[in-house]
Amino acid sequence: MPDEFATETAALGTEVRHWRRACAGLGELEVAASTQAWNELESYLGLSVRSNLAALAKRLAARADRIAFTLGVAQTPTDLKSVRAELLDLRRRYRRAEAVVDFFGDAVNTRTNPRTGAVLRGLDALAVHSMDQVLRPLGIDTPPVLTYLDKGMGASILRAGARLWDSSISPAAAIKITRHNLWQPTSLVHETGHQVAHLTGWTAELGTALRASLAQHDQLSAEAWQSWASEVAADTYAFCLLGYAPVPALATVVDGPTRAVFRMPLGDPHPFALLRVLFNVALCRSWFRDGPWDALGARWIARHPLAQAPSDVAAITSASLAQLGAIVDVCTRRPMAAFNGVSLSALVDPRRVSPQELERFTDRAGPSLYTSSYLQRIEPMRILALTVLRGLEAPAAPTHLETWLRRLGGDRSAAA
């Protein structure tokens, strides 16, 4: 028995030391991402992310130290079983913490290239500004944002304040920007719309309002729109800040074979593609009257005939099309408790980004559109909307957008 006890104690000691080193190693953040990449973060954002990750590693290392102490005073086989149980729990916690460090490390590492880092820093600033528009008047603090570049078709967000894999709280909103949409990054504002909806409690209120508005006409569509409230809120938010600019990119991302456009998976928070595009078209038509969105909507209806939709999708589409005007009113014009009793459009008036207003804004700005620090500070949403719309006909990436984003992110070389 003494030999078995000593052998198990020695084995556990080796394992504890291994995991202690591993836990401490999570705090070596230059292993997770290069020094150059960390330096490309705005100072407050970098401090916030780094301090949270370092604290995570310290907590795990301290837990390993407590296990080592418990092992050092163990006197019975039962004590060793307790140590082993704690050690296995530490391993589980380490794996979850490692997932957190890897996620943020990979995100930060997309800034290793100074050019990319400068552009992403500009997108960080744009994201914060887009939330300030609503959160500041409501007295809600705007969280920092870490944008990162990745593959795929659609953007996504890990919200600030969300529970991470190790049950810690995310110190920043992490927003994925897709490579193919880097130079028309309107999806950024869709994702910040998710963060705003979460912080204000808008999503649940909007879902209830949509269901109440539609239930008197069709119960099935009422339930569907309530289940889609989170994505409807984000699309509406992007529209109010950017107008028509996000719609062509959205249509490009969600398009596909007709069977895919009509696909409605159980539990998917997104409206199926055809209805989502037509809802965005309805937003534009309701606020701006006639425009290029009409041709986009007509093209989608011709490309994806409703006769080819499954029966439940066809029923929801038919009922929804008849009520799109009411749906737009609920989303944009109805006063909400989430917004202190006013509508979203009262906080961010979409008429400021109508095509006519954008043209007037361009005329007034003249050559200073991309160089004025004043316009950069107070009108970045309108500059983004205008630039994306102009770029729809451009065969190459707009160099002025890159220069402007770099300047927005504090790149002194771009300002020179």
N, C-alpha and C positions, 0 to 999 in steps of 0.2 A: 504493500500500500504506500509506504513512504516514497518508494522509487516512482510509482505511478503518479503520485502527487507532484513530485519534483519535476518529472518529465512534462506533465501537463502545464505546470507553472512556467517552465522554460519556454514551451511552445507558445503559450498565450503571451508571454513577454515579447517574443519575437514578432507576433502578429500585432500587438499593441504598438510597438515601436514603428512597424511598417505603416500602420494607418495614421499614426501621429505625424510621421514625415509627410504622408500624402495630404493630410488635412492642412498642414502648414504650407505645403506646396501650392495649394489652391490660392493662397494669398500672393503668390509671385505673379502678378498680373501681366508683367512683360513676357511671360511664357504664353499666356492666353492671347495676347495681342501685342504687336510691336510697339516700341516706344514712339516711333513716328506716328502710328495710328492713334495712340492715346493723345499725343500732342495736337492732333487735328480736332479734338473735341473743344467746344467752348469751355472756359475754365470752370464755371459752376456745374455744368453737366458732367464734366470729367471728374470733378471732386465728388459729386453725388454718387455716380456709378462706382467709382473706385472705392470710396469709403464703405459703401454697402457691401461690395464683394469682399473687401478686406475684413470687415466685421464678421461676415459669414465664415470665412476661413478661421478667424480667431475663436469663434464659438465652437467650431468643430474641434480645433486643436485643444481647447480647454476641456472639452468633453473627453478627449483621448487622455489628457493628463489625469482626469478624475478616475478613469478606468485603470490607468497605470497605478495610481495610488491604491485603489481597491484591491488590485492584484497583489501589491506589495504587502498588504496586511491580511491577505487570505490565509485561513488556517485549516479549512476543511474542504472536501470535495464539493460540498454544496456551495461554498464560497466561489470555487472555480467555475461551477455551472452558472452562477450569477454573473461572473465576469464575462464568460463566453456569451451569454445572452446580451449583455451590454455591448460587447464588441460587435456582434452581428447587427445590432441596432445602429451602431456607429457606421458600419459598412453601408447600410441602407441610406442613412442620412448623407454619407459622403457621395453616393451615386447621384442623389437628388441635387446636392449642392454643386457637384461637378457639372450637371446639366445646366444650371444657372450660369456658372462661370463660362462654360463653353458657348452658351447662347450669346451673352454679352461680348465675350471675347471675339467670336466670329463676326458679330455685328460691327464692333469697333475696327476689326481688321480689314473691313472693306474700305477703310480710309488710309490704308498703307500708301497707296498712290496719292501724292500731294494734290494732284488735279482733282481726283475723285473726292478726296477729303474736303477740299475747299467747296465743292459743289454741295456735298451733303451738309456741310455746316450752314450753308445758305438755306437748304431745305429745313434744317432744324429751326432756324429763325422764322421761316415762313409758317411752319406748323404752329409755333408758339403764338405768332401774330393771329393766325386764324382762330385760335381758341380765345385769345384775349378779347376778340370782338364781342363775345357773348359772356364769357366768365367774369371779366372785370366789372361790367355794370351790375352783375349779380352778386358781387363781393366774394367770388370764389377764386382761390389761387389757381393760376395756370401752371400745370406741371412742366418740367423740362422734357424735351423730346430728343431722342436719339434715332435718326434715320439711318438706314443701312441699305445697301444694294444687294439684290439677290435675283435668282432665276425665277421663272414661273410667269403665269399670265396675270395674276391679280395681286394687289397690295394687301397688307394685313397689319394689324396692330396688336401689340401686347400692351394693354393699358397700364398707365401709372397707377399704383395702388392695387393692382391685381395680385392674387396669390401665385407665387412661383412654385417650381417643382419641389422645393424644400420647405414650402409653406411660409417663406419670407415674403415681404412686400416689394413689388417692383419699384425701384427708385425713380424711374422715368418711363415715359411712353416710348416704346420701341416700335418704329414704323418701317415696314419693309417697302422699299421702292423697287419696282421691277426694272430690269435693264431696258426692256423694249419701250418703256414709258418714261425713261429718265428725263427726256426733253419735252414731255407734256405731262408734268407730274401733278395733274389735278386730283388723282386718287389720294394724294396726301391729305386733302381737305375732307374727303369722304372718311378717312381713318380718324382724323381729329374730331370729326362729327361724332364718331362712336365714343370718344373720350368725353366730349361735352355732354352727350346724352346720358352717359353714366354718371357724371358728376352732378348733373342737375336733376336726375331722376325722370328725364323726359320720356325714355323708351316705354315704360309701363303706362304712363299717362297717355301717350300717343296711341298705343295699342288699344287701350280701353276706348278712346275717342273714335278710332277708326271702326272698331266693332260696333259701337253704338250707332254710328252714322250709317253703316251699311246693313245692319241686321234687319231694319225695316223693309229692305228690298230683297236681300238674299242672304240666308244664314251661312251657306258654305263660303261665299266670298268674304263675309264678315269675319269668320274664324280665320281664314287664310291671311287676310291683311293684318289682323291682330298678331298672328304668329310671325309676320314679316316686319314688325314694327322697328326692330333695331336697324335693319338695313334700309328701310324706308326713311328713318330718321337721318341716317348718314348721307343718303342720296339727297335728301331735302336740304341738309346743311350745306353740302357742296354746291347745290344749285343757288342757294341764297347768297353765298359768298362769291361764286364764280360764274353764275348764269349758265349759258349754253356750253361754255368751254369744256366741262367734264363729259358731256353727252356723247360726242363722237368717239372718245377713247373708251368709254363704257361700252358702247355698242360694238366696238372692235373686240374687246376682251370677252364679252359674253356671247358673241356670235358663234355659230357652228352649224352642223347638220340640223335640219328641222326637228328631228326626233330629240336632239339634245336641247334645242331652244325651248321645247315644250316639256322638258323633263322637270318633274316636281318631286324630288326625293322627300320622304317622310322626315320631318324635323329640320329640313334645310331652312335657315332664317332668311334666305334670299328669295324674292319673287322669282318665278321662272323667267327666263331671259326675255321672251317677247313682251310680257307684261311689264317687266322692269324698264325696258327701253321706252315703251309707250307711256309709262308713268312719267318718266323724265321729259318726254316730248310734251306731255300735258302740262307739266310745270312751266315749261317755256311758253307754251301757247297761252296759258292762263295769265301770265305776267307780262309777256312781250307781244302778244298777238301773232301775226304771221311772221314766218322766218324760215331759215334753212332746216330747222327741226321738223317742219311739216313734211319735207321731202324725205328726210331720214325715216320718219314714222311710216310714211306710205311705202317706202322701199322695204321696210321690215315686214309689213303686212303682206306685200306682194311676194316677198321671198319665202315667207313662212305662212302659208294659208291655214286659217283656223280649221278648215276641214280635215287637216292632217293631224290635229291635236287629239290626244286621248279625251274621252268624254268628260271626265271630271275637270281637266284643264280647260277644255272648250267652254264648259259651263261657267267656271270662275272667270275666264276671260270675257265672255259675253256680258256677265253681270257687272264686272269691273269697268269695262269700257263705258257702260252707261252711266257710271258714277265717278269717273275720273275727275270731273270738275269738283265734286264734293270732297273727294279724297285730297285733292290739292288744297282746298280751302282748310280742311282739318289740319293738314301738315304745316301750312304757311301762315294762315290768317286767323286761326282760332287762338284766343288767349289761353295760356297754359300756366298752371301753378308752378311748373318747373322754371318758368321765366318770370316769376313774380307777377303773374297775372296779365302779362302781355303776350302777343304772338311772337314767333320767331322773326317774322318779317319786320316787326317793330324794332327789333334789336339790330338786325342786318337786312336792310331793304334790298331785295333782289333787283329793283329797278335801277339801282346804281351800276349794275353790270349788264344792263340791256345793251344790245348792239349799238343803239343810237347814243347812249350815254358813254359807252367806251370810245366811240369815235370823237365825241365832244371832248372827252378827257384827253385823248391823243392830241387833238388840235391845240388844246390849252398847254399841254406839257411841251409840245414841240421837240426840239433836239435834246431837251433835258430829261426825257422820259426814263432813260436808263442810267443817267449820270447824277441826277439830283438826289442828294442825301435826304432832303425833305420828303420828296415823293417816295423814296425808298422806305422811309420810316412810317408814313401815314397811309400810303396807297399800294402796298405790295400785292394785295389780292386783285385789284383791278389791273395792275401791270401784268400779273401772271395770267389772268383771264385773257387779256388782249394779246399777249405774246403767244399763248397756245392757239388761239383762234387764227392768228396770222400764220402760224406754222403749219396749219392744216394743208396748205397748198405748197409748202416748201419741200423740195426734194431732199434736202440735207438738214442736219441738226442746226438750229439757229445759234450762231456763235454769240450773239448779243445776250441770249438767255443765260448761257454759261457765264459770261462775264458779269452779268447782273447778279446771278446767284452767288458767285464768288465774292462780289462786293458786299452783298447782303450778309454774308457770313463773316465779314471782317477781313477778307483777304486784301492786304495792302497793295500787293502787286497788281491786282485787278483794278484798284482805285487809282493807280498811278497813270 
